[in-house]
Amino acid sequence: MIQREIMGTKLTAKLWLDEVEDSCMEQIVRLASLPYAFHHIAIMPDAHTGVGMPIGGVLATKGVVVPNAVGVDIGCGMCAVRTTLKASELERKDITSVMSYIRKNIPLGFDHRKTPMDESLLPEADFDKLPYLKSMKAAMLCQLGTLGGGNHFIEIQKDVANDDVWIMIHSGSRNVGLSVAKQYAKIAVEWCAKWYSETQPGLEFLPIEFEEGKKYLREMEYCKQFALANRKVMMDFIMEGFRLIKPDVEFGDLINIAHNYAAYEHHFGENVIVHRKGATRARMGEIGIIPGSMGTKSYIVEGLGNIESFESCSHGAGRRLSRAMARETLSLEEECRKMDERGIIHGMRRDGLDEAPGAYKDIDRVMQFESDLVKPIVELLPIAVIKG
């Protein structure tokens, strides 16, 4: 439910959370002061400070697109698949075998593939209409099926209700999306400066009638498709890892959502561009994914189509501590102890404390705040996790 409403100089921001860090609140007020923002700003319960715009923010605009309101990991999102396996039937050696197969076949962190993937795995496109991406095809083939770093992860999970084993992946468009985002954010800064356009720092825009605005929308959409292709390739490797230990295993349909993108949508009687930065679309009946941290629950959810959130919900638990603060204040021993007690297979290291469970908000509290946005339909507990 909406917990607070904050007024900017132009619009109201509606917040689905009660506590907001000062730097995040400053960004919310700036969003609600944008001359091209439409109707109101929606802030999800996992919100925290981002670049220009909070992670967990939803911004609708008229006539313009804002590269930094999408973010640098264009198309970043989640995939999940249910298996026919039961967690109680898997021994620890089975899980560690699958995890070893994953580490052998999926590059993690900043690593890319040394041998390019087959070009048929790339989303189809007329690259003559994608001038910046056209020069990056070789890079794409070496980045397909790679996890990335930061908060990206692969998890083996179990359904609390019936013990089904699930696979979940969080990853994006890798350096491809980062390069596109930086290119067009720079162009937006130059355009706004050239035409003395009114905006806020870090929220420079491109008019959608302007050729560079059209190019950004096309290249952003391809990055979104590339991010999905990336997750699909990883999912295929993980499923193969399971088949090696359980040849009869079967897999359900792929659930996929993105949480960093902009799209044309119809809201409050107008056609607008909705930017979701760390937010997931949640139309009525739409199936989505809301992960917790590496030591807590995740959820498969069903959207409730709440118009006040522009039919959106959170993309996860959201950070409680900045990366620097997490590394300075959290105890490696304590964070490992909590996960060990829950029987989670993990590889937590001191340099990964910024991704420890203690760095994130309480996922149950986040879900309570958005009970009018989504309905949980599957509750998942982590069995094993690999972080980028």
N, C-alpha and C positions, 0 to 999 in steps of 0.2 A: 504494500500500500504506500501511497505517497506520504512521506514523513515530513517534508519541508518544502516550502516554495520560496525562492529567492528572486528578487527583482533586479534585472539589469537596467540599462538605460533605454532598452527597446522592448524586451520581452521578459516573461517569467520563466525561470528554470524550475522544473518539478523534480524533486529528489526522492528516490526510493531508498534512502538511507538516512540515518540520524546523525552520524558523526562524520565530519569531513575535515581533512587536514587543511591548514591555511592556504598552502600553495595551490591545492586543488580547488578550493573555494574561489580563489582569485581567477582561475581559469574558467570556472563556471560563470562568474559574473561577466567576464569578457565575452563568452559565447552569447550570453543573453543581451549583449550590447552590440552585436554585429548588425549592420544595416541590412544585410541580405538574409538574415536568419528568418525562419518562417514559424509562426504560431506560438511555439514555446520550445524550450530545451528540455530534453529528458535525460536524467542522470541515473544510471543503474546502481544497484546496491553493492557492486564490487568496485565502484569508482575509486580511482586514485590519480595522482598527478601524472600527466603525460607530457608530450612535446606539443605546445600550443593548445592542446585540447585534452581534457581528462581521458584516461583509459576508462571505458565504461560510459562514454558519452554518446548521445544520439542528437545529431544536428540535421534539421531539414532546411534546405535553401531554395531560393527562387532565382534561376538564371545563372547560377555560378556553381562551380565545383571547387572544393578546398582540399588540396593534396594532403596537408597535415591533419585534416579531419578524418582521413582514412588511415594514415600512418605509414611507416616504412616497410612493414611486413605485409604487403598487400595480399589479401586473400587468405591470410592466416586463419586456421580453423581446426575443426575436430572431425575425426572419423571414428566410428565404433561399429563393431560386428559381434553378434552373439554366436557362440559355438555350441555344438551339441555335447560338449564335455561337461562333466560335473567337477567342481573344484575338489570335492572330497575323494575323487578317484585319481587325482594327480599327486604323485609323490614329489618331494622337493627336487629330486634329481631330474624329473621331467621338466619342471619349470626352469631349472638352471640350464638344462640342455637347450631349451627354446631361447633363453636369454643369450646364451653363447652363440647360437645361430644368428640371432639378430645383430649382435655386435660384430660378427664376422662379415655380414652381408649388407649392413646399413651403416654408412659413414655417419659419425656423430659430431656434434660441435661444429667447428669451422671446416671440417674435412669434406672434400668433394670426392667424386669417383675418379679413379685414374683411367678407367676404361669407359668411354661414353656409352650411355644406354641407346637402344634402338630408336631412331627418329619417329617410328610409328607410335611411340608412347606419348609424344607431344600432342597437345590439343591442336586440332586443325585450325588454320587461319590463313588469311591473305596477308602475308607479311609485308607486302607493298604498302598496306595501310597501317602497319606497325613499324614506323621508321626506326625507333630506338631499339625495339626488341629484335628487329631483323638482324642486327649485328651481334646478337647474344645467343644465337641458336646453339653454337658449339658449347657455350657455358651452360646452357639449359640442360644439355644431354649429360653433362658431368654432375649436375646438381639434382637430377631426378632421383627420387628414392633416397634422399639424405635428410636427416632429422633437423640439423641446425642446433643452436645453443640456447642459452637463457632458460626460459620456462617451457621450452618444447620437451615433449616426453613421449614415451611408449609405455603403456601399462597393460599388464595382465590383471584382470579383475574378476570378482565373483558377485553374482546377483544375491543380495541378502535374502530374498524371498525363496528362491528355488535352487541356489547353488550353481546356476549356469555360469560357465566361464565366458568372459567377454574380452575383446581386444580393443584398446582405445589408443588413438594417436593424436597428438597435438603438434602441428607443424604448418609452415607457410610456404611462401614463394622464394625463400632463400635469398641469395644475393641478387637474383634477377629482379625481384620485387623491390629490394632496397635501392638498386640502381635507378629503376624507373621512378620511384618515389622521390629520390634526391634530385633527379633531373627536372621533374616537373615542379617540385617545390621551389627550386631555384628560378625557373621560368616565371612562376607566380609572383615571387618577390620582385623580379625585374619588371613585370607587367604592371603591378600595383604602383611601383615607384614611378614608372614612366608616365602613368595616367593620373597620378596623385589620388589614387583610389582610397576611400575610407575603409579601414579594416582594423584588426588587432594584431599585435606582434605574434608571429608564428601561425597566423591564420590567413595568410595571403591567398587570393583566389584566382581562378581563371574563368572568364565568362564562357558559357557553353556554346555561344554563337561564334566565339573566337576559335580559330583553327587549332590553336594549342590546347584549348579546353576539350575539343572533340577528340584530339589525339590522345590526351590523358585518359579520357573515359574509355576509349578503345583499348589502350595498352593496360590500363588498370584491370579491365574485364579479362583480358588474356592472362594477366598475372594471377587473377583469381582462379581461372581454369587450370593454370599451370600448378598452382598450389594443391588443387584437388588431385591432379595427375601425380604429383609428388607423393601425396598421402596414399593414393591407390597402389603405387609401386611398392611402397614400404609395407602396406597391408598384405600384398601378395607374398612378399618374402616371409612375413611373420606367419602367415597361414601355412606356407611350405615348411617352416620350422615345426609347426604343430603336427603336420602330416608325417614328419619323420619319426615322431614318437608315438603318434596315434593315427595310423593310416586310414581308419574309418571315420575320422572326424569330418563333420560337415559344418558349413558356415551360413549364417543368415544374410539378409540383404544389408548392404552398406548404408549406414546413416552418415550423412555428411552435412556440416554447416560451416559457414565462414563467419568471421566476426571482425574483419577489417576491410571494408569496401564501401562504395557509394552506389546507389541504384535509383533509377526513376521509379517513383511510387505515387499513389493517389491517397492523400490524407486531407481531411477537413475541407473537402470540396475542391482541392487544388492538386495539380500535377507538380510534384517537387522532386528534388534530389535528396534522398535520405543518406546521410553519412553515419555509418556505425563504426566506431573505433573501440574495439574491445566490447562489442555488444552483438547479440545474436537476434536475428529475426524470429518472431514468435507469433505468427498468424494463427488464427483459430484452427486447432487440430494439427498444426505443423509439428513434426517431431524434431527435437533438438537435443543438444548435449551441454550440460553444465558441469565441468570438472571441479574437484576440490584441489587440495594440495597433494603432494606425493605420499602423504601419510593419512589422508582422510577420504571420505566418501566422494563419489561423483554420481551424477544423475542423468538418466535419459528422461526427457520431459516432453510434455505436450503443450503447445502454445494456446493461450486463451484469447489472443487477438485484441488485447487492450489498446484502444486508440490513443489513450493518454501517453503511452510510451512509444507511439508510432509503431505499435505491434513489435516491440523489442523486449529483450530480457538480458540478464547478465551473461558474460562469457565465461565466468568461473568464480572463484572465491574472491579474487582481487587481493592486491598486496596490502598488508598491514604495516610492514616495515620497508623502507627503501633498501636497495641492495647493500649500500654502504652500512646502514644501520644494522641490518641483519648480520653482516659479517662481523661487526664490532660487538654486538650484544648477545647473540645466540651462542649456546654451548653445543659443540659438535657431539659430545658425549650424551648430553640430554636428548638432543634431537634423534640420535641413533637409537638410544634406549627406547624411546616412545615407539619407533617403527619396529624395532626388534620384538617388543612386547606384543605387538599386533601381528607378528609373524610375516612381516613384509620383507621380501628380498629386495635389497637396494644396494647402491654403491655410494652412499653419502660420503663426501670428503670435505675437508675444511674449506677448500676453495669453492665448494658448492653450497655453503651455508645460506647464500642469498636465495636459494630455492628450497630451503628447509620448510617443513610444515609450519613452524613458528613464525615464518615471515609472512604468512597469509592470514586472511580473515577467517572467521568461523563460518564454514560453508552452510551449516544448518541455520545460522542467523541470516545469512544472505538469502537463503531459500525462503525463510519466513517473510522477509521484507518484500519478496516478489511473488507472494502467493496469489496476487491478482493478475500476474503476467504469465505464469506457467503452472502446470500441474505435474508433479513428479509421477512417473509411471514405472521406472526401474531404479532401484537404489543399489549402487555398486561399491564394493570395498576393494582396495588394492591388494593383490597377491604379490606382485613383483613390479618394479618400476625401473626404467632406464631414463635418465635425464641427459639432455644434450650438453 
